[in-house]
Amino acid sequence: MNSNSKKITLVSASIMALFMAGSAQAIVGKSTSEEIVSFSDLNLSKVEGQKTLQRRLEASAKKVCQVDQAINTRSISRIADSKRCYRESVELAMKKVKLAKR
C-alpha cells in the first residue's frame, strides 16, 4: 500500500468498512458526520507511531460520535449511544489499519 494514501475515515453511527483502490479507509457511523484520519506520516512498526494513531482515532471518534454534546444533554440513552459509537469506531478503525498493513 502506498504510504501517501494511508487514511481512515470515521463517520458517526452505523458501522461499515470500505476499501478504496490504493488506500484503506474505515467508514464508521451515520453518513452525516465524517472525519479523515491520515497516518501516512507515522511509522506503525514503532510503538510511538501506534500510540499517535490511537490518539488521532480517539480524538476523531469523539468528534464524529459527538461524545461531548451527548454528555451535555444529560440524556442517559444519548450518552450510551455516543459512547458505544466512539468505542466501536476506534475498534473498527484499528482493525482496518491492521488489515491494511498485511
Summary of the structure (lengths in Angstrom):
residues: 102
radius of gyration: 13.7
end to end distance: 9.2
largest distance: 44.0
contacts: 308
relative contact order: 0.21
helix: 53%
strand: 22%
